[in-house]
Amino acid sequence: MVLCAGAAYAQVGIGQWRDYLSFSKVGHVEAATHKVYASLPMGVMCYDRDDETLMRMNKATGLSDVGIATMAYAEQSDYLIIAYTNSNVDIVHNDVVYNIADIKRSDIPGDKGVNSIRIDGETAYLACGFGLVVLDLKRKEIKESYYLGDHGGYDAVYDVAITEDSIYVGTSKGVMRADKANRFLNIVDNWKLDSSVVLNKHVQHMQASGGMMAVAAFDFDPAQQEVFVRPIGGAWMKVTQADVRSLRCSNGKMVLST
């Protein structure tokens, strides 16, 4: 599917404003049954599949910031989560923007960027440069933060995968797993490091779907990522090697963007 940024506009009346921000370079795409969202350098484009209209969202129309790092859409509950390059976060629900600036304002040293977002019901998991942040979408607030470095220190989480009973995160040490029902995930000892073939690899991308899990990981060169797949709880199998930009699993198939 192609989103076309060019469109015809009605004449702007006296005293009215129109934005002329660039909407030509598409970054992340979130496709749902009725809508398709595409992130762009200065905002978000939403295509409505039902009435075939385009809507643009940016700072001039209510978003809190510019420079989108990543985003995710929860179709069942109609939440769009936008993370910006400066660590600011917006939740868009029923055309209302709720700003979550806690990460941006925090005094955490080093990298506070949001690398990826994974949604599970009304919870969003934000993989950040310092750990994993749990966002309560219904309450519009940060619920918890997990620091998964040595002795509970800061350490980057690059991606998240969710199954029915587990949370998996991709780190520079490999894949870590925890029971979703565990009430004490703030204690790093409740997270277990996968000791298989991906141990000590930098896990950049991961996805779980339909009883299968896939990861893209590398030792030293991000352009030489190895892609592994396995049944949940089974053995990893290497399937290819590439400069992976994104990884998705859907309907029993794995889709790589390179």
PyMOL commands that set and color helices and strands:
alter all, ss='L'
color gray80, all
select helices_A, chain A and resi 59-61+102-105+150-152+188-190+222-224
alter helices_A, ss='H'
color red, helices_A
select strands_A, chain A and resi 29-31+35-40+43-48+53-58+68-74+79-84+89-93+96-100+114-120+123-128+132-136+141-146+159-162+166-171+174-179+192-193+202-209+212-218+225-231+237-242+246-250+253-257
alter strands_A, ss='S'
color yellow, strands_A
deselect
rebuild
show_as cartoon
